[in-house]
């Protein structure tokens, strides 16, 4: 009875606070909730890309943009931008380790997760040597190279994150803040450049910032990649993760201690370790080219239509579990991640559509393929429908706060551009403080759709709620938030709830809307700070903004 009373009290409080949030902004919490419920419903089958569900998503989102007063902003006067990808499905996976004359089978999804993004028909590796190369980083500008041995044709074993994670005071890689060298995407890319046959990333929850279940779900389904001129030079045949306890046994059998090697790997003097083991990996690969779509809407500016303010959120999620799922539930509904963000940009479009026409154009992009490696945003950034040189700035929304108002605003990538100051000023009017890049240690700056545009010099905002909850009851909010991290993120339990309190989501949306509206009605061009590595990219096109 106590749990029921607590949940009921939270639901009642949520309704009251959401009503107050509606009154203070132009956003409607009830409509937002209902739209998330619809978009994350079972009929959308987990919003897998290039599935029958994709057209349902396109129809849903484009209809809402049209109702908001936006016009089609895609190719050939339509609502979409076609994104051609390779879809690579791995099946019949067999793997084993041989060490000291003993062979141990590895079970897919339990000890390891194995996949590939290299198009082909079959991977069949026999007796491939394993070598530990620390964090798998080659960073000449930091006088750092973990590849002090030839790894061509070998499978490398690497640690997740970068060398400063365990000992941030070293400050070789930015301290506690993860650099791109810490991302799993980098590990695989560098392995290909080094000529390795495969990669085993040792999974640890803290440095990865997610549990094994997330790895299991995300890498046990077909993988996608953009078309590459020479895929064999950029992708290794085997992209895999291995459980920490398996790695510990592997190291011990080689006569070395895992923890000690982790410590040594934090130094530029680290030397690779022959693990005195070989690995057999065999699996079938079914590869095909598929076409998925970004969904694009545009509200033409009244005075400077060739200048753009962009809002983005990814519409895709993981789809349907090929196995038995959890308690018979096989659909990855992705309500928080990221039906919430998609609905948020639709609602922001409504605000723009209902008000005076902004001076600059507003472009809304619901990106595809984020869960497969930011592929839709990467494609848009490489093939922009509206010039990046005259895109003033962008606002990315991914996994909104559905648990209530918080007293601070987290600015991911804080310190890179003067968007920080603009966002901070708006948060102050809400009575909120600022958290500078709360997800720095987890490398959040590199993990969502703003990043492909950032790499090309467009100042981008990615914000969310942070700090303490502001409205009672507090404990149920904390419990719900923790439960999402434990059983929701990238799992079938990420489903809509009638008990959500969207007042915090609305506050965050208000910040993004106000910042974008101010830019859309000005001649300002947000600037990169001199210390940001992206300032030089933007500077190349400065003449087009003068």
N, C-alpha and C positions, 0 to 999 in steps of 0.2 A: 504493500500500500504506500510506503514511503517513496519508493521509486516512482510510482504513478503520480503521486502528489507533486514530486519535484519536477517531473516532465510536464505535467499539466501547468504548473506555475511558470515554467520556462516558456511554454507555448503562449500563455496569456500575456506574459511580459513581452515576448517577441512581438505579439500583435500590437501592443500599446506603443512600444518603441518604434516599430515599423511605421505606425500611423504618424508618429511625430516626425520621422524621417521624411515621409511623403510630404508633409506640410512644409518642411523646410527646403525641399527641392522639387524638381519637376518629375521625379521618378516614382513609379507606382510599384510598391513592394509586392502587392497581390498579383499584379500582372507579370512581374519578373518571375515570381515563384511558379506561376502556372506555365509560363513559357519554358522554364527549365524542366518542369515536370514533363511537358510534351516532348521536348527535344531529347531528353534522356530516357524516354520510355522504351519499353521492350520492342516496340514496332520499328524503332530505328536501329535495332540489332547491334548496339555498341558502336555505331557510326564508323565501321571499318571502311577504309578507303578502297575504291574500285570494287565495291560490292553493290548489290542491288539497293542497299540502304543509302548509298551516296546520293542517288537522284532524289530520294526523299528529303535528305538534308538540303540539297540545292533548292528544291521547291519551297521548303519551309522557310529557309533563311532569306531567299530572294523575295518571297512574298512579303515578309516582314519589312525588308528594306523598302520595297515599293510602297507599302502602307505608310512608312515613315516619311515618304516624299522624296526618296532618292531615286535616281535613274540607274539603269544598268551601267556598270563601269568596266565591264570585262572586254574581251576580244569581240570584234565584229558586231558591236552594239548589243552584246548579250551580257549575262550576269556572271560569266565564268572566265577564268584563264586556265587553259588546258596545261596540265603538268604531266609530262611523260616520265615514267619511272620504270626501273627494273624491279620486278617482284620475284624474290628468291625464296623458295620454300625448301627446307631441309627435312628429310624423313629417313626412317630406318637407320637411326643414329646408333653407331656402335663405337665405344671408346674404351681403352684400357691403358694402364701404366705398367711398365715392366722395370723392376729395380731389384738388384741383388738376386737375380734369378727367379723372382716371384712376380707374377702378373696379377694385377687387380683390376677388375672390371669397374667402369664408371657408369653410373646410371644417369641418363638425361633428366634434368630437372631436380635431381637429388644431390649428387656430388658435383655435377657440372651442368652448365647449360652451353650447348654448342650450336652455332648457327654460321651462316655465311652470307656475305653480300657480294660474292664473286659469281657472276653468271656462269653456268655450266651444266653438266649432267651428273657428275659424281665427284666426290672427294674421297680419295683412298690413300692415306698416308700410313706407311709402315716403318716402325723402328726409328722414329724421328727423335733426335736428341732434345732434351729439355735443358734450358739454361736460364738462370735467374739474372735479370738485368735491372734489379732495383725498381725504380719508378718508370723505367722505359722512356727516359727523357733525353733529348738531344737539343740543348739550348746554347748555341755558341755565344750569344750575347751575355750569358751568365757564366761562361766558361764551364759549362756542364755537359758531360756526355756519358750516359750510362752504357753506351755501346762500345766498350773497349775490347770487344772480341767480335769475330765474324759470326753473325747469326743467320747468314743465308742458309735457307733450307731447314732451319731449326724452329722449334716452338719455344717462344720466350714466355717466361713467367714474370709478371710484373705486379706491383702494388698499385692500388687505386689511390686517387688524389695525387698531390705532389709532395716533395720532400719536407716542406715546412709544416705540414699538417700536425705531425706528432710533436714537433719542436719549433713552434712559430717564432721563437726568439732568434732563430738562425737568420730569418728574413732574407733568404736567398730568392724565394719565390713569392714575395709579398706577404710573408707571415701567415696568419690564419686564413687569409683570403685565398681561395683557390684560384690558380691561373688556368689558362687553357691547357697547359701541360698536364693538369690533373684529371682532365675529362677522359672518359673511356673512349670517346671518339678520337681524341688525339693518340691514345695508346695504339689503337688499331691502325691509324694513318701512318704513324712513325714506323711501326713494324713493317708495313708494306714498303716504305722507303728504304728500310734496312734489308729487305729481301727475305724476311722471315716467312716460314710456312704457316705459322699460326701464333695465337696469343692466348695465354691463360691469365686473366686478371683475377687476383686473389680477392674475393669478396670479404669486406668487413663493413658492418653496418655504419659505424660512426664516420669513417672517411668517405664512404660511398654516399652517405646521407639517405639511404634507404635499405630496407631489409632484403633478405634472399628471395622472399616471395615476389617482390617487384622484379628482380632479375629473372626469376623463373617465368613469370607471366610475359615480360616484355621481350625475351629472347627465345621463347619456345613457339613463337608464331612466325609466319612469313616475314622476312625483312625486305625493306624497300631501299632503293638508292636512285639518285638521278643518273641519267645516261652519261657514261664516261667514255672518252675516246679510247683510252687504254686502261680498262678496268683492272687488268692483271698487275699493272704498275702501282695502283692505288688501293687495292684491296687484297688482304691475305685470304687464303682458302678457309682457314678456321679462325673464327672469332668466338672466344669462349670465356666463361667465368668459372672459377673453381671455389668451392667452399673453403673457408679458412682452416677447418680441422683437417681436411684432406691435404692441404698445403703443408701444415705442420708435420704431418706424418711423412710426406714426401721429402721435406728438408731433413728431418731427423734420420731417415734412412740413408741420406747422402752424407751424414756425419756433420751436419751444421744445424744450428739452432735458428728457428724462424724469427724469433724476437730479436736475436742478436743481428741477424742479417737486415732486418728492418732498420735497426739503429745505424748500421754501417751504411745503408743506402741513403741516409740523410746527408752524406758527405760527397763532395765532388770527386773525392779520391776513391770512391767505391769501385770495387772490382767485381765483374760478373762471376757467377758461381755455376760451375758444371754440377748439375743435380744428379749425375750418374744414373740417369733414368731415360727411358724412351717411351714414346706414346704412339699407339695405333689409333687412328681415327678414320672411320668410314661412314659415309652417308650419301644418300641420293640427293641430287639438287634438281629441282624443277624451276626453271627460270623463264619468265615471259615479260614482255613489255606491256605495261598497263597505262591507262590514262586516268588520272584523277584531276580534281579541279579546285582551284581557289575560287571563292565567291566574292565578287567585287561590286561595290555600289558607289555612286558618286553624286555629290551635291555640288553643282557648279558654282564657283565663286562669283560674286556680283561685280568685283572690280579687278581682281587679279586671278582669273580662273586658271592660269597656267602654274600658279603656285599652290602647293598641296600641304594639308595637314592630314596625317594618316592615323587611323585607328585599326588595330588588328587583334584577332583572337583565333585560336585554332579550333576548327569544328570537329576534327577527327578524334577517335579514341581507338581502343584496341580491338573492338569487334566481338566475336564470339569464341569462347574457349573450345578448342577442338576436342578436348577430353570431357570428363564428367562434370567439371565445374566444382562448385561448392554447394553441397546440399541440393544438388539438381539445378542450381542457377548457373548458367553458362554465359550470360550476357554481361559484358563489361559496359555498364550504362554510362559511366563517365559523367555523372551529374555535376559534381564540383569541377572535375577536370575533363572537358572544359565546356560543358553546356552552359555553365554559369558565365564564363567569359564571352561566349558567343552571344548569349542573350544580352549581356551588358553592352556590347557595341551596338546591338540592335536598338536598345533603349536610348543610348546616347544619340544614335541617328534620329530617333523620334524627337529628342530635344532640339537638335539642329533643324529638323524639318518643320517644327512648329514655330520657330522663332524667325526673326529677320534673316534674310539670306546673308551668310557670311561673305566677307570680301575675298578670302581665299577659298579654294575648293576643298571640300571634305571628302576623303576617300576612306571607305570601310572595306577591309579585307578579312574575310573568314578563311584562314589558311588551312590547307590540307597537309597531311603528312608530318605534323609536328612530332607525333609519337614515334615516328620512324626515323627521326634525326633532323627535325626542322626543315624538311624537304620542300614543303610548299612555300615557306618564307624564303628559303635559299633560292628557289626558282624565281620567285618574284623579284628578289633583290638582284639576281643576275639578268633578269628579263623584265625590267620594270615597265608597267603600263603607263606610269606617270613618272617623269624624270626624277631620279634621286637627287640630282643637283639642286632642284627647286622644290624638293620636299622639305618644308621648314623643320618638321619634327614629327615624331610618331609616338603613339601611346598603345602599349601592349597590355592586354588583360588575360591572365591565365590563372585559373583556379581561385575564384573569388572567396571572400570571407563570408560564410553563411552562419556564423555563430554569434554575431552581435557586435556592437561598437567597441573599438579599442582606443586607448588613449594616445597611440602613436601611429605614425605613418612610416612604413619601411620603404626606402628608395633603393632598389637594386641597382648596383653600379654607381652608387653615390661617389662623387668626386670626379666624374668624367666630364660632365657638361653643366652649363648654367641652368639647365632644366631643374636641377636640384633646388636652386633658389626660388624658382617660380612655383614649384610644387610645395616647398616648405611654407611659402607665404600663404597659400590657400589652406594648408593644413592648420596653420596658426589660427585662421578665422574660425575653424571648427573646434578650437580649444585643444588641439593635438600637437604633440612634439614630434620629433623626427628620430628615426633609427637609421643610421647610415649603413645600408647594405647588410641586413641581418643574415642573409643567406650566403655571405662571402665565402665561408668555409666549405659550403656545399657546391660552390661554383654555379650558383643560380643564374648569374649574369650570362653564362654561356649555354643555358639550358632551355631557353624559350625563344619565341619567334622574333623578338626584337633584335637578336644578335646578328643574323645575316645582314640586316640593314645597318647595324652599328659598324660592322666590319667594313662597310662601304661608305662610312662617314656620316650617316644620318643620325642626328641626336635622337635617342629613343628613351622613353620613360617606361619603366616597369615597376609598379607600386603595389603594395598590399598592406593590410592592417597589421599592426604590431603592438607590442606592449601588453598592458593589462586590460581586461574587460572592464567597461565603465558602468554596466547595468547589472543589478542583481536579478536573479540568483547567479552567482559566479561559478560555483562548482559544476553544475550541469554543463555549462559552456566549456569549461576546461576539459571535462570528461568527454564530451562529444568531439571536441577538437583532437584530443589524444587518440580517441577511438578511430577517427579517420586516418590518422597517421599509421595506426597499427593494422587495421583491417580494411581500410577504404582505398587509399591511394593505389591506383593501377590494379585494383581487385574488383571482384564482382559486386562487392558491397558498396561501391560508390554510387548510391542511388538517392533520388530526391526524397526529401522529408518535409512533411507539413509543419514540423516543429522548428524549422529553420528560422533564425532571426536575421533578416537581410538588411537591417539598419546599418551595419558596418560595411557591407558591400555597397550600399547606396552612398555612404560617405566617401568611399574610395572612388566610386564612379563620378561623384561630384567634383573631386579633385581633378580627375582626368578630363572631364568635360570642360570645367572652367579654364584649365590651362590651355586646352586646345582651342576653345572659343576665343580666348585672349589673343593667341597667336594668329588665328584665322582672321581676326579683325585688326591686324597690325601689319607693319612692315618689318617686324623684328625677325632676325635669323638667330636662333639659339646657337651659342658658341661652345665648342669643345674647350676644355681647360688645357693649358699648355702641357700639363703633365700627362694627359691622356694620349695613348698610342694611336688614337683614331683622329686626332686633330690634323695630322699631316695628310690623311686621305681626303678629308673635307676641304683642306686648303687648296688642293689642286683645281677645284671647280669654283673658287671664290668669285671669279669674274662673272659667272652666270647669276650671282646673287647681288652684285653691286648695283 
